[in-house]
Amino acid sequence: MNVDLGPEERAALEAMAAETGESPEEVVRRILCSALHSPQLAPRTVRDARRFANEGGIYVLRTGRSVSAELTDETLRQVREERSGYTPPR
């Protein structure tokens, strides 16, 4: 597997390797192994799946925050415009 790094990332990786006495490949392997075992890196679908509830056949995402009526109205307006292909003047 190959990963293309930009000059800044390559320089940072080489600096980390020099600090730790490891090769750049060893640093990448260590960082990657650590990150892969992190719960933050679970696929988004897995993390979010437990927050979905099926209510009357509609899946609802539970975020713990309420959505304002204004935001709901604006979102519906935008979706309707996109579906109709018409954008009214503002």
PyMOL CGO cylinders between C-alpha atoms (Angstrom):
from pymol import cmd
from pymol.cgo import CYLINDER

trace = [
    CYLINDER, 0.00, 0.00, 0.00, 1.31, 3.44, -0.90, 0.3, 1, 1, 1, 1, 1, 1,
    CYLINDER, 1.31, 3.44, -0.90, 0.24, 6.78, 0.51, 0.3, 1, 1, 1, 1, 1, 1,
    CYLINDER, 0.24, 6.78, 0.51, 1.15, 10.01, -1.24, 0.3, 1, 1, 1, 1, 1, 1,
    CYLINDER, 1.15, 10.01, -1.24, 2.16, 12.74, 1.19, 0.3, 1, 1, 1, 1, 1, 1,
    CYLINDER, 2.16, 12.74, 1.19, 2.58, 16.40, 0.49, 0.3, 1, 1, 1, 1, 1, 1,
    CYLINDER, 2.58, 16.40, 0.49, 5.84, 18.15, 1.35, 0.3, 1, 1, 1, 1, 1, 1,
    CYLINDER, 5.84, 18.15, 1.35, 4.55, 19.42, 4.70, 0.3, 1, 1, 1, 1, 1, 1,
    CYLINDER, 4.55, 19.42, 4.70, 3.29, 16.00, 5.80, 0.3, 1, 1, 1, 1, 1, 1,
    CYLINDER, 3.29, 16.00, 5.80, 6.50, 14.35, 4.65, 0.3, 1, 1, 1, 1, 1, 1,
    CYLINDER, 6.50, 14.35, 4.65, 8.61, 16.87, 6.61, 0.3, 1, 1, 1, 1, 1, 1,
    CYLINDER, 8.61, 16.87, 6.61, 6.49, 16.38, 9.74, 0.3, 1, 1, 1, 1, 1, 1,
    CYLINDER, 6.49, 16.38, 9.74, 6.77, 12.60, 9.44, 0.3, 1, 1, 1, 1, 1, 1,
    CYLINDER, 6.77, 12.60, 9.44, 10.53, 12.75, 8.98, 0.3, 1, 1, 1, 1, 1, 1,
    CYLINDER, 10.53, 12.75, 8.98, 10.82, 15.07, 12.00, 0.3, 1, 1, 1, 1, 1, 1,
    CYLINDER, 10.82, 15.07, 12.00, 8.81, 12.64, 14.14, 0.3, 1, 1, 1, 1, 1, 1,
    CYLINDER, 8.81, 12.64, 14.14, 10.98, 9.77, 12.97, 0.3, 1, 1, 1, 1, 1, 1,
    CYLINDER, 10.98, 9.77, 12.97, 14.15, 11.70, 13.85, 0.3, 1, 1, 1, 1, 1, 1,
    CYLINDER, 14.15, 11.70, 13.85, 12.77, 12.53, 17.32, 0.3, 1, 1, 1, 1, 1, 1,
    CYLINDER, 12.77, 12.53, 17.32, 11.84, 8.94, 18.13, 0.3, 1, 1, 1, 1, 1, 1,
    CYLINDER, 11.84, 8.94, 18.13, 14.75, 7.23, 16.40, 0.3, 1, 1, 1, 1, 1, 1,
    CYLINDER, 14.75, 7.23, 16.40, 12.37, 5.24, 14.21, 0.3, 1, 1, 1, 1, 1, 1,
    CYLINDER, 12.37, 5.24, 14.21, 12.19, 5.04, 10.46, 0.3, 1, 1, 1, 1, 1, 1,
    CYLINDER, 12.19, 5.04, 10.46, 9.37, 7.01, 8.83, 0.3, 1, 1, 1, 1, 1, 1,
    CYLINDER, 9.37, 7.01, 8.83, 7.71, 3.68, 7.98, 0.3, 1, 1, 1, 1, 1, 1,
    CYLINDER, 7.71, 3.68, 7.98, 7.79, 2.61, 11.64, 0.3, 1, 1, 1, 1, 1, 1,
    CYLINDER, 7.79, 2.61, 11.64, 6.24, 5.92, 12.71, 0.3, 1, 1, 1, 1, 1, 1,
    CYLINDER, 6.24, 5.92, 12.71, 3.46, 5.54, 10.15, 0.3, 1, 1, 1, 1, 1, 1,
    CYLINDER, 3.46, 5.54, 10.15, 2.85, 1.93, 11.23, 0.3, 1, 1, 1, 1, 1, 1,
    CYLINDER, 2.85, 1.93, 11.23, 2.70, 2.92, 14.93, 0.3, 1, 1, 1, 1, 1, 1,
    CYLINDER, 2.70, 2.92, 14.93, 0.35, 5.86, 14.31, 0.3, 1, 1, 1, 1, 1, 1,
    CYLINDER, 0.35, 5.86, 14.31, -1.87, 3.85, 11.99, 0.3, 1, 1, 1, 1, 1, 1,
    CYLINDER, -1.87, 3.85, 11.99, -2.15, 0.89, 14.37, 0.3, 1, 1, 1, 1, 1, 1,
    CYLINDER, -2.15, 0.89, 14.37, -3.00, 3.22, 17.24, 0.3, 1, 1, 1, 1, 1, 1,
    CYLINDER, -3.00, 3.22, 17.24, -5.60, 5.06, 15.19, 0.3, 1, 1, 1, 1, 1, 1,
    CYLINDER, -5.60, 5.06, 15.19, -7.23, 1.89, 13.87, 0.3, 1, 1, 1, 1, 1, 1,
    CYLINDER, -7.23, 1.89, 13.87, -7.94, 0.73, 17.42, 0.3, 1, 1, 1, 1, 1, 1,
    CYLINDER, -7.94, 0.73, 17.42, -9.53, 4.07, 18.36, 0.3, 1, 1, 1, 1, 1, 1,
    CYLINDER, -9.53, 4.07, 18.36, -13.33, 4.07, 18.83, 0.3, 1, 1, 1, 1, 1, 1,
    CYLINDER, -13.33, 4.07, 18.83, -13.41, 7.47, 17.09, 0.3, 1, 1, 1, 1, 1, 1,
    CYLINDER, -13.41, 7.47, 17.09, -12.46, 5.72, 13.85, 0.3, 1, 1, 1, 1, 1, 1,
    CYLINDER, -12.46, 5.72, 13.85, -15.43, 3.38, 13.79, 0.3, 1, 1, 1, 1, 1, 1,
    CYLINDER, -15.43, 3.38, 13.79, -17.20, 3.89, 10.50, 0.3, 1, 1, 1, 1, 1, 1,
    CYLINDER, -17.20, 3.89, 10.50, -19.66, 6.75, 10.73, 0.3, 1, 1, 1, 1, 1, 1,
    CYLINDER, -19.66, 6.75, 10.73, -22.53, 4.43, 9.83, 0.3, 1, 1, 1, 1, 1, 1,
    CYLINDER, -22.53, 4.43, 9.83, -21.69, 2.24, 12.82, 0.3, 1, 1, 1, 1, 1, 1,
    CYLINDER, -21.69, 2.24, 12.82, -21.39, 5.20, 15.21, 0.3, 1, 1, 1, 1, 1, 1,
    CYLINDER, -21.39, 5.20, 15.21, -24.59, 6.84, 13.99, 0.3, 1, 1, 1, 1, 1, 1,
    CYLINDER, -24.59, 6.84, 13.99, -26.65, 3.65, 13.67, 0.3, 1, 1, 1, 1, 1, 1,
    CYLINDER, -26.65, 3.65, 13.67, -27.24, 3.46, 17.41, 0.3, 1, 1, 1, 1, 1, 1,
    CYLINDER, -27.24, 3.46, 17.41, -28.67, 7.01, 17.36, 0.3, 1, 1, 1, 1, 1, 1,
    CYLINDER, -28.67, 7.01, 17.36, -31.36, 6.20, 14.79, 0.3, 1, 1, 1, 1, 1, 1,
    CYLINDER, -31.36, 6.20, 14.79, -34.86, 5.28, 15.90, 0.3, 1, 1, 1, 1, 1, 1,
    CYLINDER, -34.86, 5.28, 15.90, -37.61, 3.93, 13.68, 0.3, 1, 1, 1, 1, 1, 1,
    CYLINDER, -37.61, 3.93, 13.68, -40.72, 5.95, 14.44, 0.3, 1, 1, 1, 1, 1, 1,
    CYLINDER, -40.72, 5.95, 14.44, -43.74, 4.97, 12.38, 0.3, 1, 1, 1, 1, 1, 1,
    CYLINDER, -43.74, 4.97, 12.38, -41.61, 3.74, 9.50, 0.3, 1, 1, 1, 1, 1, 1,
    CYLINDER, -41.61, 3.74, 9.50, -39.44, 6.88, 9.45, 0.3, 1, 1, 1, 1, 1, 1,
    CYLINDER, -39.44, 6.88, 9.45, -35.88, 6.75, 10.72, 0.3, 1, 1, 1, 1, 1, 1,
    CYLINDER, -35.88, 6.75, 10.72, -35.13, 9.64, 13.07, 0.3, 1, 1, 1, 1, 1, 1,
    CYLINDER, -35.13, 9.64, 13.07, -31.60, 10.65, 14.06, 0.3, 1, 1, 1, 1, 1, 1,
    CYLINDER, -31.60, 10.65, 14.06, -31.37, 11.41, 17.77, 0.3, 1, 1, 1, 1, 1, 1,
    CYLINDER, -31.37, 11.41, 17.77, -28.78, 14.12, 18.38, 0.3, 1, 1, 1, 1, 1, 1,
    CYLINDER, -28.78, 14.12, 18.38, -29.99, 15.41, 21.73, 0.3, 1, 1, 1, 1, 1, 1,
    CYLINDER, -29.99, 15.41, 21.73, -30.62, 18.85, 20.24, 0.3, 1, 1, 1, 1, 1, 1,
    CYLINDER, -30.62, 18.85, 20.24, -33.90, 20.25, 18.99, 0.3, 1, 1, 1, 1, 1, 1,
    CYLINDER, -33.90, 20.25, 18.99, -34.29, 21.71, 15.52, 0.3, 1, 1, 1, 1, 1, 1,
    CYLINDER, -34.29, 21.71, 15.52, -35.93, 25.11, 15.20, 0.3, 1, 1, 1, 1, 1, 1,
    CYLINDER, -35.93, 25.11, 15.20, -39.09, 25.59, 13.16, 0.3, 1, 1, 1, 1, 1, 1,
    CYLINDER, -39.09, 25.59, 13.16, -37.23, 28.16, 11.06, 0.3, 1, 1, 1, 1, 1, 1,
    CYLINDER, -37.23, 28.16, 11.06, -34.50, 25.68, 10.13, 0.3, 1, 1, 1, 1, 1, 1,
    CYLINDER, -34.50, 25.68, 10.13, -37.09, 23.03, 9.30, 0.3, 1, 1, 1, 1, 1, 1,
    CYLINDER, -37.09, 23.03, 9.30, -39.05, 25.46, 7.11, 0.3, 1, 1, 1, 1, 1, 1,
    CYLINDER, -39.05, 25.46, 7.11, -35.91, 26.66, 5.30, 0.3, 1, 1, 1, 1, 1, 1,
    CYLINDER, -35.91, 26.66, 5.30, -34.70, 23.10, 4.70, 0.3, 1, 1, 1, 1, 1, 1,
    CYLINDER, -34.70, 23.10, 4.70, -38.08, 22.03, 3.30, 0.3, 1, 1, 1, 1, 1, 1,
    CYLINDER, -38.08, 22.03, 3.30, -38.17, 25.13, 1.07, 0.3, 1, 1, 1, 1, 1, 1,
    CYLINDER, -38.17, 25.13, 1.07, -34.71, 24.33, -0.32, 0.3, 1, 1, 1, 1, 1, 1,
    CYLINDER, -34.71, 24.33, -0.32, -35.56, 20.68, -0.97, 0.3, 1, 1, 1, 1, 1, 1,
    CYLINDER, -35.56, 20.68, -0.97, -38.78, 21.63, -2.73, 0.3, 1, 1, 1, 1, 1, 1,
    CYLINDER, -38.78, 21.63, -2.73, -36.92, 24.16, -4.90, 0.3, 1, 1, 1, 1, 1, 1,
    CYLINDER, -36.92, 24.16, -4.90, -34.29, 21.58, -5.82, 0.3, 1, 1, 1, 1, 1, 1,
    CYLINDER, -34.29, 21.58, -5.82, -36.92, 19.01, -6.73, 0.3, 1, 1, 1, 1, 1, 1,
    CYLINDER, -36.92, 19.01, -6.73, -38.95, 21.43, -8.83, 0.3, 1, 1, 1, 1, 1, 1,
    CYLINDER, -38.95, 21.43, -8.83, -35.94, 22.92, -10.59, 0.3, 1, 1, 1, 1, 1, 1,
    CYLINDER, -35.94, 22.92, -10.59, -37.30, 26.40, -9.84, 0.3, 1, 1, 1, 1, 1, 1,
    CYLINDER, -37.30, 26.40, -9.84, -35.51, 28.95, -7.70, 0.3, 1, 1, 1, 1, 1, 1,
    CYLINDER, -35.51, 28.95, -7.70, -37.61, 32.00, -6.87, 0.3, 1, 1, 1, 1, 1, 1,
    CYLINDER, -37.61, 32.00, -6.87, -35.91, 35.41, -6.70, 0.3, 1, 1, 1, 1, 1, 1,
    CYLINDER, -35.91, 35.41, -6.70, -34.90, 36.53, -3.26, 0.3, 1, 1, 1, 1, 1, 1,
]
cmd.load_cgo(trace, "trace")
